[in-house]
Amino acid sequence: METSPKRPPRVKLLLLALLTSPLLCCGAIQLLEALPGSLLPSGLDFTLNLFEAEARVENHTSETFYLTPITTTYGQPDVIPQNISFRQRNIPLAPNSFVVLTYDSADMPLSGIAVCRTKEDCRLLAVDTSGGYVLDVYESMPSLEPGWLAAIRFHPLHNYNNVILPALSLLPIFLFLMWLYLGRSETEQAS
């Protein structure tokens, strides 16, 4: 009965590095998408943000509000995830400041922006094509529909993919470096 020869750990490390290399690509794309477009070269910014649009919301009140962009492209209200401080929804907007919300104008066009004081007290900031919105009087905005409020509550607050994928993308690099280290130590032992 023949036994198959054991593969040295170095070969296993190289195979694992190659098999996990898609994680490196996914993590790199995730990192690039999290960066503001102004930090990217013009060609790369165009490729990553081809249909990306922005909505700038200014707060001219003395209250802090929490913003969540919503789309109704697929029939029911759905949160448009944001990459601001790893938050996907309820983006804080301090008094006398502004925040820029991003969205995919082709797949998830902006239908409205939910402006909340508390978890229950939310209003609708109607949107148009201007891309710039001002919050002056909270009470003058219409109340948020229950379906929109349910969509906000259902959507996770934090986007852990922005941390997990880039961290996992280091795995193939680590495996490849271990493969190199074992190769070097084998050549040093041989000589």
FENVEN-V900758 format. One record per run of one state. SS is the DSSP state (A for helix, B for strand, O for the rest). FROM is the first residue (numbers start at 0). TO is the last residue. If there is no record, write none. Layout:
ss | from | to
SS | FROM | TO
SS | FROM | TO
This chain:
ss | from | to
O | 0 | 7
A | 8 | 18
O | 19 | 19
A | 20 | 33
O | 34 | 35
A | 36 | 38
O | 39 | 40
A | 41 | 47
O | 48 | 50
B | 51 | 58
O | 59 | 63
B | 64 | 70
O | 71 | 76
B | 77 | 78
O | 79 | 82
B | 83 | 83
O | 84 | 85
B | 86 | 86
O | 87 | 89
B | 90 | 92
O | 93 | 96
B | 97 | 103
O | 104 | 110
B | 111 | 115
O | 116 | 120
B | 121 | 125
O | 126 | 130
B | 131 | 134
O | 135 | 136
A | 137 | 139
O | 140 | 140
B | 141 | 142
O | 143 | 144
A | 145 | 153
O | 154 | 156
B | 157 | 157
O | 158 | 159
A | 160 | 167
O | 168 | 168
A | 169 | 189
O | 190 | 190
